[in-house]
Amino acid sequence: MNKKLIFVGSTATLALATVGAFLLWPTPFGDHRIIAQNVEPAETPGTIQEISWTWKPDEKTTAQSVFIGPAGPIVMHEDGVSALDGSDGTEIWSYRVNDLRTPSSRSDSIRVGVTSDREYTVLAWHPRETVEYVNMAVLESASGELIDEYRFSPAEEEADDGARPPLPSLERLSTDTWLEPDGDGFAALSIFTGEKKWEYIPNPECRILHNYYHENFEDFSVLIGTDTLVFGRYCGEDPNGELVFGDLIALNTVNGEEKWKIEGRASLETSETSMEYNDLKVGIKSMWEPDYMTAATDKGNSLLEVESGRAIIDDTREIFPESPSSSGVLDANEKRVIDMARSIDDAPLALTTADTSSGEIESTTLLPGSYFSHYLTLPANINSSSARSNIIPLDDGVLTTACTNNCEDTTEINHTDSVIFTPSSAQEDENTIDLPLASAASTQKEHTLMKSPGSIIAYTTSDGKIPEIIGLG
C-alpha cells in the first residue's frame, strides 16, 4: 500500500534519512523511526519459567497503555507509540508526535488503537494550535510502515463552536474502521480517511445498548471479533429496572450487514454505572480467542461462536453448577472451558477445566492458600471484560498474579509481587516468579497480564503511568 498524506490546502513530501542504526522519516506530523526490519514474531509461550526481559521508557516520556501487535507489545506514550519485539523487548519502530512534545500540550490529547486483526495501529491527537480538526496516523503494526497521515474533521453537529473536536474513539477497531455514536445508533468510520463507511440506526421504538451520554462505548455493550460486531438492542418501553430480554445482533464490520440475530433472548439488566438513567446492559464477554464469546441469554450463560451465533453450550453452569450466577467462565472454545469458582472464606480458589463437547471435568486445581489476600484474582465482578487482567489461561496451565510477601489486603496497601503458573497436569510442579515493584508498595498496584507473541506481558500502572514492562517466558 502506498503512503499518502492528506492535507487541507497544502502538500508535503517525505525525506528519507539514515540515522545511526535505524531509519528516520521526519513527517509533517512527527518522527517516524523503523529500528528493526523483518522481525519474525515468536509464539506465545504455553508455560512460564522466568523473567525474559524488562523495558522502561526513556526519561523524556512516560508509557500510558499497552496493546498487543503481531510481533509483541505496542506501547502508547503521551506523545506517540513504540512497538517492541515480544521475544526480547527491543524496540522495532516508533512514531512520536511533534505537537505533543511539550508538557503543556500532553494531558489527554492522544488516543491509540490496534485493529482487531492487529494489522494496523491508529493514532489520533489534537494539534497544538488549532481547534478545527484532529490529526490521524495509520501504521502497519508489524513493520512500522507509515500508511496514512491525514486531518480528520468530525461531523458538524458533533463539533461545538470554539471547542476542540472530540478525539475519535479508537477502542472499538475492526480490521479497517472505528465506531462512533451517531444519532440513536452508531457509525463505522474508515481508519484510512475518516469517512463514514456505513451506519446502523435502530427502529424508532428500539435503542442500542450503550450509554449514549458517555463519550465512548461501554465495555459491556459492544464487542468486536475479528470482523464481527456484536451488540444488544432493546425495543419497547423502559422496564423500570426489571430483568428483561432483548436482541443480540451481529453485523459484518466490512459493510454493516447483519450476520445473525438472537431475537428476544438476550438477558438485559440495569447498568451499575448509570442507575439514575435506568440504562440497560447486555452481558457479553469475549474469550481469549476472538472467535468465541459468552452471552447471558434465556438459556443461561451461553457459549457462542462469534462468526455464526451458533450456541456451542447453552448454559456453562450445567458443567459448573457451583459457579457464580453471573458466570465465572475464564476462557472457552470448541475444545475446553475453564471456570473459576471464587471463594472469600476459608475455601481456596478453584480453577476447573472441562471438555467442551462432553462436559466432562478434566482437572480441578486449587490455588494454594485459603486467604483472600494471598491470591488477588480480582476484581470481584469476574464477568466484566476487565476482569481478566490478572489471570490468563495458557496452553499448559493458568497464570495468575499473587501477593506472597506479607502483602496486606487493605484499601491503603494492595499490590501484587509475584506471578504463579499453575500447570493443567497435577503431575507438574507449580512455578512462582517474583516480580519487581517499580516503586514503594504504598498504594494499589496490581500487575496486569497480557498474552503477546514471544512472551507474557506484566506491568503495573501508577498515577496513569507504566514505569516498566516485563516479559515472561
Buried (B, 14 or more C-beta within 10 A) or exposed (E): EEBEBBEEEEEEEEEEEEEEEBBBBBBBBBBBBBBBEEBEBBEBBEBBEEBBBBBEBEEEBBBBBBBBBBBBBBBBBBBBBBBBBBBBBBBBBBBBBBBBBEEEBBEEBBBBBBBBBBBBBBBBBBBBEEEEBBBBBBBBBBBBBBBBBBBBEBEEEEBEEEEBBBBBBBBBBBBBBBBBBBEBBBBBBBBBBBEBBBBBEBEEEBBBBBBBEEEBBBBBBBBBBBBBBBBBBBBEEBBEEEEBBBBBBBBBBBEBEEBBBBEEBBBBBBBEEBEEEEBBBBBBBBBBEBBBBBBBBEBBBBBBBBBEBEBBBBBBBEBBEEBBEBBBBBBBBEEBBBBBBBEEEEEBBBBBBBEBEEEEBEBEBBBBBBEBBBBBBBEEEBBBBEBBBBBBBBEBBBBBBBBBEEBEEEEEBBBBBBBBBBBBEEEEEEBEBEBEBBEEBEBBBBBBBBBBBBBBBBBBBEEEBBBBBBBBB
